[in-house]
């Protein structure tokens, strides 16, 4: 069975959950900075490709308008948290509270996406779209990861 956009997205979701869990448990130091950088790149790459290859097609259908807008708002909220975390030292209570908030936002977003958004998208998108979008998502996701890694 060919890979669908949902398979590709779930793979990144698993990586995101793992990275945020490790970041939550990390102690101040180089490992924490590395984990944060990995999470930041994973999130940014995933969001960009997901918005292009899942949210945009969903926005073209009336049933997908509101859920897509909600998901985009979630991405914006997480981006703001990541940006604030970047401007601070990677220790202290405030930074730790930002990690906790990011974890809560991320987990809620992924749950909502996997439990309801994907089901709606499954009804809206054709089988050909689901497999075609997976290929486009993967290509864009990897290109973004390379680009963001070079900028670091």
C-alpha positions in Angstrom: 0.0 0.0 0.0 1.5 3.4 -1.0 2.4 5.9 1.7 -0.2 8.6 2.4 0.2 12.1 3.6 -1.1 10.9 7.0 1.7 8.3 7.3 4.3 10.9 6.5 2.9 13.4 9.0 2.6 10.8 11.8 6.2 9.9 11.4 7.2 13.6 12.1 4.6 13.7 14.9 6.4 10.8 16.6 9.8 12.6 16.2 8.3 15.8 17.7 6.8 14.0 20.7 10.1 12.3 21.3 12.1 15.5 21.1 9.8 17.5 23.3 9.8 14.7 25.9 13.6 14.7 25.9 13.8 18.5 26.1 11.4 18.5 29.1 13.7 16.1 30.9 17.0 17.8 29.9 19.3 19.7 32.2 20.9 23.1 31.2 23.9 22.6 28.9 24.9 21.6 25.4 22.6 18.6 25.2 19.6 20.9 25.9 20.7 23.3 23.2 21.1 20.5 20.7 17.7 19.0 21.6 16.0 22.5 21.3 17.7 23.1 17.9 16.6 19.7 16.6 13.0 20.3 17.8 13.0 23.8 16.3 14.1 22.5 12.9 11.7 19.5 13.0 8.7 21.8 13.9 9.6 24.4 11.3 10.1 21.9 8.5 7.0 19.9 9.4 4.8 23.0 9.7 5.9 24.5 6.4 5.4 21.3 4.4 2.2 20.4 6.2 0.7 23.8 5.6 1.6 23.6 1.9 0.5 20.0 1.2 -2.3 19.3 3.7 -3.8 22.6 4.9 -3.9 24.3 1.5 -5.9 21.5 -0.2 -8.1 21.4 2.9 -8.8 25.1 2.6 -10.2 24.6 -0.9 -13.1 22.6 0.6 -15.7 24.4 2.7 -15.6 21.5 5.3 -11.9 22.1 5.7 -11.9 25.9 6.2 -12.4 26.2 9.9 -10.3 23.2 11.0 -7.4 24.4 8.7 -7.6 27.9 10.2 -7.5 26.4 13.7 -4.5 24.3 12.8 -2.7 27.3 11.3 -3.4 29.3 14.5 -1.9 26.4 16.5 1.3 26.5 14.4 1.5 30.3 14.9 1.2 29.9 18.7 4.0 27.3 18.8 6.2 29.4 16.5 5.8 32.3 18.9 6.8 30.1 21.9 9.8 28.7 20.0 10.9 32.3 19.0 10.7 33.4 22.6 12.7 30.4 23.7 15.4 31.3 21.2 15.8 34.8 22.7 16.4 33.5 26.2 19.1 31.4 27.8 18.3 27.7 27.9 17.9 27.6 31.6 15.9 29.2 34.4 12.3 29.0 35.4 10.9 31.1 32.6 12.6 29.0 29.9 11.3 25.8 31.6 7.8 27.2 31.8 8.0 28.0 28.0 9.1 24.4 27.3 6.1 23.2 29.4 3.7 25.5 27.4 5.2 24.4 24.1 4.8 20.7 25.1 1.1 21.3 26.1 0.4 23.2 22.8 2.2 20.6 20.7 0.6 17.5 22.3 -2.9 19.1 22.0 -2.3 20.1 18.4 -1.1 16.6 17.4 -3.9 14.9 19.3 -6.5 17.1 17.6 -4.9 16.6 14.2 -4.6 12.8 14.4 -8.1 12.3 16.0 -10.2 14.6 13.9 -8.4 16.6 11.3 -6.9 13.5 9.5 -10.3 11.8 9.5 -11.9 14.9 7.8 -9.1 15.2 5.4 -9.4 11.5 4.6 -13.0 12.2 3.5 -12.1 15.3 1.5 -8.9 14.1 -0.3 -8.9 11.4 -3.0 -6.6 8.3 -2.7 -4.5 9.8 -5.5 -4.2 13.1 -3.6 -3.2 11.4 -0.4 -0.3 9.5 -2.0 0.7 12.4 -4.2 0.7 14.8 -1.3 2.9 12.5 0.7 5.6 12.6 -1.9 5.4 16.4 -2.1 5.4 16.7 1.7 8.5 14.5 2.1 10.4 16.4 -0.6 9.6 19.8 0.9 10.1 18.6 4.5 13.6 17.3 3.7 14.6 20.4 1.7 13.5 22.6 4.7 15.4 20.5 7.1 18.6 20.9 5.0 18.0 24.6 4.6 17.3 25.2 8.3 20.3 23.1 9.4 22.6 25.1 7.3 21.3 28.4 8.8 22.1 27.2 12.3 
